[in-house]
Amino acid sequence: MKKVYYLKTCSTCIRILKELNLSSEFVLQNIKTEEITVAQLEQMKELSGSYESLFSKRSKLYKEMDLKNQKLEERDYKHYILEHYTFLSRPVIINGNQIFIGNSKNTVAAAKAAIISK
């Protein structure tokens, strides 16, 4: 499976998608208009190892809800990601059995290398 979960209104996501120059094999899912399903999130978790690794602590809601001062567990991370799309660290790039989460330079470079090598 080749898929990208992203936010169409996020300039960083759009910049990364342009940089990666993805083939038509990749399915793009704008998470604002097409919500993440439980099955999709579980697949991401299986590839990444945890819901926490998929969770964005930079989200505006994370600060507004004062979640940093709460002890969150895996089920909490799953709940919040399913509740509101901004809790998913973006973009999430799935390339076969590889997953790349977020927009750090290292993550984007690793995704680019993996996509080009196939």
C-alpha positions as CSV (number, residue, x, y, z in Angstrom):
1,M,0.0,0.0,0.0
2,K,1.2,3.5,-0.9
3,K,-0.7,6.2,0.9
4,V,-0.3,9.7,2.3
5,Y,-2.5,11.2,5.1
6,Y,-2.1,14.9,4.9
7,L,-3.9,18.2,5.4
8,K,-4.7,20.1,2.2
9,T,-4.7,23.5,4.0
10,C,-1.2,22.8,5.5
11,S,1.5,24.6,3.6
12,T,4.1,22.3,5.1
13,C,2.3,19.1,3.9
14,I,1.9,20.6,0.4
15,R,5.6,21.6,0.2
16,I,6.6,18.0,1.3
17,L,4.2,16.4,-1.3
18,K,5.8,18.6,-4.1
19,E,9.3,17.7,-2.9
20,L,8.5,14.0,-2.9
21,N,7.0,14.2,-6.4
22,L,4.9,11.0,-5.7
23,S,3.8,8.7,-8.4
24,S,0.2,8.0,-9.2
25,E,0.6,4.7,-7.2
26,F,0.2,6.8,-4.0
27,V,-3.3,7.5,-2.7
28,L,-3.7,10.9,-1.0
29,Q,-6.2,11.3,1.8
30,N,-7.0,14.8,3.0
31,I,-7.8,14.1,6.6
32,K,-10.0,17.1,7.1
33,T,-12.5,16.1,4.4
34,E,-12.0,12.3,4.7
35,E,-11.8,11.3,8.3
36,I,-9.3,8.6,9.4
37,T,-11.1,5.3,10.1
38,V,-10.3,3.1,13.1
39,A,-8.9,0.5,10.6
40,Q,-6.6,3.1,9.0
41,L,-5.4,4.3,12.4
42,E,-4.8,0.7,13.6
43,Q,-2.8,0.0,10.4
44,M,-0.7,3.1,11.0
45,K,-0.1,2.0,14.6
46,E,0.9,-1.5,13.5
47,L,3.6,0.1,11.3
48,S,4.7,2.7,13.7
49,G,4.6,0.8,17.0
50,S,2.4,3.1,19.0
51,Y,-0.4,5.6,18.8
52,E,1.8,8.1,20.6
53,S,4.3,8.1,17.7
54,L,1.4,9.3,15.5
55,F,0.2,12.0,17.9
56,S,1.1,15.6,17.3
57,K,2.0,17.4,20.5
58,R,2.3,20.6,18.4
59,S,-1.4,20.7,17.8
60,K,-3.2,23.9,18.9
61,L,-5.9,21.7,20.6
62,Y,-3.2,19.9,22.6
63,K,-2.3,23.2,24.2
64,E,-5.9,24.5,24.5
65,M,-7.0,21.2,26.2
66,D,-3.9,21.3,28.5
67,L,-3.1,17.7,27.5
68,K,0.6,18.2,28.3
69,N,-0.3,18.2,32.0
70,Q,-2.3,15.0,31.8
71,K,-0.9,11.5,31.8
72,L,-2.0,10.1,28.4
73,E,-2.0,6.5,27.6
74,E,-2.1,4.7,24.2
75,R,-5.9,4.5,24.3
76,D,-6.0,8.3,24.9
77,Y,-3.8,9.0,21.9
78,K,-6.0,6.8,19.8
79,H,-9.1,8.5,21.0
80,Y,-7.9,12.0,20.4
81,I,-6.5,11.2,16.9
82,L,-9.9,9.7,15.9
83,E,-11.8,12.6,17.6
84,H,-10.0,15.4,15.7
85,Y,-7.7,15.3,12.7
86,T,-5.3,17.9,14.0
87,F,-4.0,15.4,16.6
88,L,-2.4,13.3,13.8
89,S,1.2,14.2,13.1
90,R,1.4,15.2,9.5
91,P,2.0,14.0,6.9
92,V,1.9,10.3,7.4
93,I,3.5,8.5,4.4
94,I,3.0,4.8,4.0
95,N,5.2,3.1,1.4
96,G,4.6,-0.6,1.6
97,N,5.6,-1.8,5.0
98,Q,7.4,1.5,5.8
99,I,5.9,4.5,7.6
100,F,7.2,8.0,7.8
101,I,5.5,10.3,10.3
102,G,5.8,14.1,10.5
103,N,7.6,16.8,8.7
104,S,11.1,16.8,10.2
105,K,13.9,17.1,7.6
106,N,15.3,13.6,8.5
107,T,11.8,12.0,8.1
108,V,11.2,13.7,4.8
109,A,14.7,12.7,3.5
110,A,14.2,9.1,4.7
111,A,10.8,9.0,2.9
112,K,12.3,10.4,-0.3
113,A,15.1,7.9,-0.2
114,A,12.7,5.0,0.3
115,I,10.4,6.1,-2.4
116,I,13.1,6.7,-5.0
117,S,14.8,3.4,-4.2
118,K,11.7,1.4,-5.2
